Amino acid sequence: MPQRVVERFEVAGPEDGPYGVATGPDGGVWFTLVHAGEIGRLAPDGTLGRYGLGASGCGPAVITPGPDGALWFTRMRDHRIGRIGTDGRVSSYAVPTAEAGPYGIAAGPDGALWFTEMNAGRIGRITVDGDVTEFPLPLAGAFPSMITAGPDGALWCTLNQADAVARVGVDGEVALHRLPSGGTAPVGITAGADGALWYVGIGGGLVGRIAVDGRVTEFPLPDRTARPHAIAADAAGRLWFTEWAAGRIGVLDPDGSYDAYPLPGSAPEPHGIAVGPDGTVYAALERGELVRLAG
């Protein structure tokens, strides 16, 4: 595997908490500041912008490009879905269920955004006009976490406390797939270039592959205590993931071989990860940085 150079960008203080990250249609790298209640943007020339959300305690978490050319994100602490245009204009929409705790979010195949409600055990759908529909999961206390669009025209999300992955059709129909290893506690999930879904188990210290028919293959990490958190796929079939407890960016090749990039400095706490159109990898570090793996 070609080696990459780790570049660091100081974008905030550790009290601000960079958390989710996404590449925007404008060429910028957009990220959430979960503790500051802001959205940040790192321009290609290194210029930094920060945008307040009008509620410092709103807890912006996961962020994703939307079908309307804007960035959409969850506000897990004041239970809203946020939108920020590439011009920096911000709006938000309330989730109908009280104290729902929206967390993961992804653009769906139907032109809407789909999100998880950690506290309420529901999956939500929001149109670009702000209309919200909620679908209950058939399992109490599952703690739905991250979500992604699958290759089969459905949405797939991790159920952290149920050791399961759920498939959610655009009609709201839910199918549950139990994972083979107890204590996996899946969080991040992404669609791979191979037509399957890939997830990371923060409890089990593993990367998992789930085919659209539900068949699961597990890849235990060399360090089972690394606590992998988020995962993203590149076009070549590699899976990139943050190892939160170990302070590394891990990568799994299509053949199952593993490599890692240690992050310099103390207590980086990598959380969100994204792969840009050119294959560059970005990760948000709660220490107050973004890192870029280029090469």
Summary of the structure (lengths in Angstrom):
residues: 295
radius of gyration: 17.3
end to end distance: 10.9
largest distance: 47.9
contacts: 1083
relative contact order: 0.14
helix: 0%
strand: 51%
